[in-house]
Amino acid sequence: MPFLGKDWRSPGWNWTKTEHGWKRIFIYGHDNKREIDLEELSTEDKENLFVGDICELASTKKKKDLYNSSTKSQFAFREKWIYVLRGSTKERHGYSTLGEALNRLDFSSAINDLRRFTYVAKLFQIIAKSELPSLSGAAQKNYFNILEKIVQKVLEDQYNPGLIRELLKNLSSTLQNLMIHAGRCVLVGNINIWLCRQETILKWQQQLNNLQIPKQMYSGMSFDDLPLHMQIKIFFKLSDAHDIINLGQATATLQALSEDRMVWKKLCYFHFTDKECPKNLVITKSDNVDWKLMYFTLQKHYPMKEQYGDTLYYCKHCHILFWKDWGHPCTAINPDSCLISISPQHFINLFKF
């Protein structure tokens, strides 16, 4: 069959061979199929044929719009990786975009893994702050669909609601600035769609604000029953200052442990380098270092160390971005030596040109 299509870049139309010749197939969604007989093209009633084509195109567009607006299915690709193309070469032309990566890397499944949940939430937070206008319409739709799944997971599991509240706050602020100050030209799609999304974000914020974590009753050993040296070791393992403060509000004993100087000293040296800490020493009246105040001072001037259970990886040999559990087709002799762990901000920088 010769190539027949409306755009030379498209893969062409779908055809099927029958007893009466070739027929063209239109597919909407997954189930609805419709066949067009090419014998209609040989009819002498050209005027009616033209009118029929116009009605057919209108009906086709209506069905596609209905399917696209009602579906919430995620993008499903066989390969769970993406080739990061940063410029044209002899073999490849063009470049990879942030929206394409968002669609191909299956973040919808990644949020169900607790090791990756915080990583995906941080990445979505960065996109909400500055990269939302750079996404295509399909990528923006996918972004909000995944965000809805994130909110539902938090409401069901009560896992890290503070991070998602901050994400929604940043997203709401960005949408307000884009719709009021930047104008409608930077938003892909109808302005009414974005107003509906803004209302949805407000609804999510109300649901998270009304979230109540039920008190769980245990008949066995509780945290207070542990020896003090074990409790302080647990404090040493916490890498978030808000977790230390919240844990200290449970009991008077934990309040005293949360103010321990060694807890905040270890936290300072975990997030900041040895050179950064001595430059911002906060001395109390008793000539002791106030490590808690020093931590919040350093937080204003230096970036904190990021820690995630699992991240995306970038292969320097293949230039492929992927989740390590799913792998990628690598041709290197020693693939592990070519891998780089990608932070959320590094992920965004890969698609800036």
LINPEDA-V366884 format. One record per residue. N is the residue number from 0. RES is the residue in three letters. SS is DSSP state (alpha for helix, beta for strand, coil for the rest). OMEGA is omega in radians with two decimals (* if undefined). Layout:
BEGIN
n | res | ss | omega
N | RES | SS | OMEGA
N | RES | SS | OMEGA
END
This chain:
BEGIN
n | res | ss | omega
0 | MET | coil | 3.05
1 | PRO | coil | 3.13
2 | PHE | coil | 3.10
3 | LEU | coil | -3.14
4 | GLY | coil | -3.12
5 | LYS | coil | -3.10
6 | ASP | coil | -3.10
7 | TRP | coil | 3.12
8 | ARG | coil | -3.11
9 | SER | coil | -3.14
10 | PRO | coil | 3.13
11 | GLY | coil | -3.12
12 | TRP | coil | 3.08
13 | ASN | beta | -3.10
14 | TRP | beta | 3.05
15 | THR | beta | -3.09
16 | LYS | beta | 3.12
17 | THR | beta | 3.12
18 | GLU | coil | -3.08
19 | HIS | coil | 3.14
20 | GLY | beta | -3.11
21 | TRP | beta | 3.09
22 | LYS | beta | 3.12
23 | ARG | beta | -3.05
24 | ILE | beta | 2.99
25 | PHE | beta | -3.13
26 | ILE | beta | 3.06
27 | TYR | beta | -3.11
28 | GLY | coil | -3.05
29 | HIS | coil | -3.00
30 | ASP | coil | -3.00
31 | ASN | beta | 3.14
32 | LYS | beta | 3.14
33 | ARG | beta | -3.08
34 | GLU | beta | 3.09
35 | ILE | beta | 3.13
36 | ASP | beta | -3.13
37 | LEU | alpha | 3.13
38 | GLU | alpha | 3.10
39 | GLU | alpha | -3.11
40 | LEU | alpha | -3.12
41 | SER | alpha | -3.12
42 | THR | coil | -3.13
43 | GLU | coil | -3.13
44 | ASP | coil | -3.05
45 | LYS | alpha | -3.08
46 | GLU | alpha | 3.12
47 | ASN | alpha | 3.12
48 | LEU | alpha | 3.13
49 | PHE | alpha | 3.11
50 | VAL | alpha | 3.12
51 | GLY | alpha | 3.11
52 | ASP | alpha | 3.13
53 | ILE | alpha | 3.12
54 | CYS | alpha | 3.13
55 | GLU | alpha | 3.13
56 | LEU | alpha | 3.12
57 | ALA | alpha | 3.11
58 | SER | alpha | 3.13
59 | THR | alpha | -3.13
60 | LYS | alpha | 3.14
61 | LYS | alpha | -3.14
62 | LYS | alpha | 3.13
63 | LYS | alpha | 3.12
64 | ASP | alpha | 3.12
65 | LEU | alpha | 3.14
66 | TYR | alpha | -3.09
67 | ASN | alpha | -3.10
68 | SER | alpha | -3.07
69 | SER | alpha | -3.07
70 | THR | coil | 3.03
71 | LYS | coil | -3.13
72 | SER | coil | -3.14
73 | GLN | coil | 3.07
74 | PHE | coil | -3.11
75 | ALA | coil | 3.09
76 | PHE | coil | 3.13
77 | ARG | coil | 3.12
78 | GLU | coil | 3.13
79 | LYS | coil | 3.12
80 | TRP | beta | 3.14
81 | ILE | beta | 3.06
82 | TYR | beta | -3.10
83 | VAL | coil | -3.13
84 | LEU | coil | -3.06
85 | ARG | coil | 3.12
86 | GLY | coil | -3.11
87 | SER | coil | 3.05
88 | THR | coil | 3.10
89 | LYS | coil | -3.10
90 | GLU | coil | -3.05
91 | ARG | coil | 3.12
92 | HIS | coil | 3.14
93 | GLY | coil | -3.14
94 | TYR | coil | 3.13
95 | SER | coil | -3.11
96 | THR | coil | 3.11
97 | LEU | alpha | 3.12
98 | GLY | alpha | 3.10
99 | GLU | alpha | 3.10
100 | ALA | alpha | 3.13
101 | LEU | alpha | -3.13
102 | ASN | alpha | -2.97
103 | ARG | alpha | -2.98
104 | LEU | coil | 2.98
105 | ASP | coil | 3.07
106 | PHE | alpha | 3.13
107 | SER | alpha | 3.08
108 | SER | alpha | -3.08
109 | ALA | alpha | -3.10
110 | ILE | coil | 3.09
111 | ASN | coil | 3.08
112 | ASP | coil | -3.09
113 | LEU | alpha | 3.12
114 | ARG | alpha | -3.05
115 | ARG | alpha | -3.04
116 | PHE | alpha | -3.13
117 | THR | alpha | 3.12
118 | TYR | alpha | -3.14
119 | VAL | alpha | 3.14
120 | ALA | alpha | 3.10
121 | LYS | alpha | 3.12
122 | LEU | alpha | 3.12
123 | PHE | alpha | 3.11
124 | GLN | alpha | 3.10
125 | ILE | alpha | 3.10
126 | ILE | alpha | -3.14
127 | ALA | alpha | -3.09
128 | LYS | alpha | -2.94
129 | SER | alpha | -2.98
130 | GLU | alpha | -3.08
131 | LEU | alpha | 3.13
132 | PRO | alpha | -3.11
133 | SER | alpha | 3.14
134 | LEU | coil | 3.05
135 | SER | coil | 3.14
136 | GLY | alpha | 3.12
137 | ALA | alpha | 3.14
138 | ALA | alpha | 3.09
139 | GLN | alpha | 3.09
140 | LYS | alpha | 3.11
141 | ASN | alpha | 3.12
142 | TYR | alpha | -3.11
143 | PHE | alpha | 3.07
144 | ASN | alpha | 3.11
145 | ILE | alpha | 3.12
146 | LEU | alpha | 3.07
147 | GLU | alpha | 3.09
148 | LYS | alpha | 3.11
149 | ILE | alpha | 3.14
150 | VAL | alpha | 3.14
151 | GLN | alpha | 3.12
152 | LYS | alpha | 3.11
153 | VAL | alpha | 3.14
154 | LEU | alpha | -3.13
155 | GLU | alpha | -3.03
156 | ASP | alpha | -3.08
157 | GLN | coil | -3.09
158 | TYR | coil | 3.05
159 | ASN | coil | -3.14
160 | PRO | alpha | -3.13
161 | GLY | alpha | 3.14
162 | LEU | alpha | -3.12
163 | ILE | alpha | 3.04
164 | ARG | alpha | 3.12
165 | GLU | alpha | 3.10
166 | LEU | alpha | -3.13
167 | LEU | alpha | 3.09
168 | LYS | alpha | 3.11
169 | ASN | alpha | -3.14
170 | LEU | alpha | 3.12
171 | SER | alpha | 3.12
172 | SER | alpha | 3.13
173 | THR | alpha | 3.14
174 | LEU | alpha | 3.11
175 | GLN | alpha | 3.13
176 | ASN | alpha | -3.13
177 | LEU | alpha | -3.09
178 | MET | alpha | -3.07
179 | ILE | alpha | -3.00
180 | HIS | alpha | -3.07
181 | ALA | alpha | -3.13
182 | GLY | coil | -3.07
183 | ARG | alpha | -3.02
184 | CYS | alpha | -3.11
185 | VAL | alpha | -3.11
186 | LEU | coil | 3.12
187 | VAL | coil | 3.12
188 | GLY | coil | -3.12
189 | ASN | coil | -3.13
190 | ILE | alpha | 3.12
191 | ASN | alpha | 3.08
192 | ILE | alpha | -3.13
193 | TRP | alpha | 3.05
194 | LEU | alpha | 3.08
195 | CYS | alpha | 3.10
196 | ARG | alpha | 3.09
197 | GLN | alpha | 3.09
198 | GLU | alpha | 3.11
199 | THR | alpha | 3.12
200 | ILE | alpha | 3.10
201 | LEU | alpha | 3.10
202 | LYS | alpha | 3.10
203 | TRP | alpha | 3.13
204 | GLN | alpha | 3.10
205 | GLN | alpha | 3.11
206 | GLN | alpha | 3.12
207 | LEU | alpha | 3.10
208 | ASN | alpha | 3.13
209 | ASN | coil | -3.11
210 | LEU | coil | 3.10
211 | GLN | coil | 3.13
212 | ILE | coil | -3.10
213 | PRO | coil | 3.12
214 | LYS | coil | -3.11
215 | GLN | coil | -3.10
216 | MET | coil | 3.11
217 | TYR | coil | 3.10
218 | SER | coil | -3.10
219 | GLY | coil | -3.09
220 | MET | coil | 3.10
221 | SER | coil | -3.12
222 | PHE | alpha | -3.13
223 | ASP | alpha | -3.12
224 | ASP | alpha | 3.13
225 | LEU | coil | 3.07
226 | PRO | coil | -3.07
227 | LEU | alpha | -3.12
228 | HIS | alpha | 3.07
229 | MET | alpha | 3.10
230 | GLN | alpha | 3.14
231 | ILE | alpha | 3.08
232 | LYS | alpha | 3.08
233 | ILE | alpha | 3.07
234 | PHE | alpha | 3.14
235 | PHE | alpha | -3.10
236 | LYS | alpha | -3.12
237 | LEU | coil | -3.12
238 | SER | coil | 3.14
239 | ASP | coil | -3.11
240 | ALA | alpha | -3.14
241 | HIS | alpha | 3.08
242 | ASP | alpha | 3.12
243 | ILE | alpha | -3.12
244 | ILE | alpha | -3.13
245 | ASN | alpha | 3.11
246 | LEU | alpha | 3.12
247 | GLY | alpha | -3.14
248 | GLN | coil | -3.09
249 | ALA | coil | -3.11
250 | THR | coil | 3.13
251 | ALA | alpha | 3.12
252 | THR | alpha | 3.12
253 | LEU | alpha | 3.07
254 | GLN | alpha | 3.11
255 | ALA | alpha | 3.13
256 | LEU | alpha | -3.14
257 | SER | alpha | 3.09
258 | GLU | coil | -3.13
259 | ASP | coil | -3.08
260 | ARG | alpha | -3.10
261 | MET | alpha | 3.11
262 | VAL | alpha | -3.11
263 | TRP | alpha | 3.08
264 | LYS | alpha | 3.10
265 | LYS | alpha | 3.13
266 | LEU | alpha | 3.10
267 | CYS | alpha | -3.10
268 | TYR | alpha | 3.05
269 | PHE | alpha | -3.06
270 | HIS | alpha | -3.02
271 | PHE | coil | -3.08
272 | THR | coil | 3.13
273 | ASP | alpha | -3.13
274 | LYS | alpha | -3.11
275 | GLU | alpha | -3.07
276 | CYS | alpha | -3.10
277 | PRO | alpha | -3.10
278 | LYS | coil | -3.05
279 | ASN | coil | -3.14
280 | LEU | coil | 3.10
281 | VAL | coil | -3.05
282 | ILE | beta | 3.09
283 | THR | coil | -3.13
284 | LYS | coil | 3.14
285 | SER | coil | 3.12
286 | ASP | coil | 3.05
287 | ASN | coil | 3.13
288 | VAL | beta | 3.06
289 | ASP | coil | -3.03
290 | TRP | alpha | 3.11
291 | LYS | alpha | 3.10
292 | LEU | alpha | 3.13
293 | MET | alpha | 3.12
294 | TYR | alpha | -3.12
295 | PHE | alpha | 3.04
296 | THR | alpha | 3.11
297 | LEU | alpha | -3.12
298 | GLN | alpha | -3.14
299 | LYS | alpha | -3.01
300 | HIS | alpha | -3.04
301 | TYR | coil | 3.06
302 | PRO | coil | -3.13
303 | MET | coil | 3.11
304 | LYS | coil | 3.14
305 | GLU | coil | -3.11
306 | GLN | coil | -3.12
307 | TYR | coil | 3.11
308 | GLY | coil | 3.12
309 | ASP | coil | -3.12
310 | THR | coil | 2.95
311 | LEU | beta | 3.14
312 | TYR | beta | 3.13
313 | TYR | beta | 3.13
314 | CYS | beta | -3.13
315 | LYS | coil | -3.12
316 | HIS | coil | -3.08
317 | CYS | coil | -3.07
318 | HIS | coil | -3.11
319 | ILE | beta | 3.09
320 | LEU | beta | -3.00
321 | PHE | beta | 2.95
322 | TRP | beta | -3.01
323 | LYS | coil | -3.13
324 | ASP | coil | -3.08
325 | TRP | coil | 3.07
326 | GLY | coil | 3.13
327 | HIS | coil | 3.14
328 | PRO | coil | -3.08
329 | CYS | coil | 3.13
330 | THR | coil | -3.13
331 | ALA | coil | 3.12
332 | ILE | coil | 3.11
333 | ASN | coil | -3.03
334 | PRO | alpha | -3.07
335 | ASP | alpha | -3.13
336 | SER | alpha | -3.11
337 | CYS | alpha | -3.02
338 | LEU | beta | 3.08
339 | ILE | beta | 3.06
340 | SER | beta | -3.03
341 | ILE | beta | 3.05
342 | SER | coil | 3.13
343 | PRO | alpha | 3.13
344 | GLN | alpha | 3.08
345 | HIS | alpha | 3.08
346 | PHE | alpha | 3.13
347 | ILE | alpha | -3.10
348 | ASN | alpha | 3.13
349 | LEU | coil | -3.06
350 | PHE | coil | 3.03
351 | LYS | coil | -3.06
352 | PHE | coil | *
END
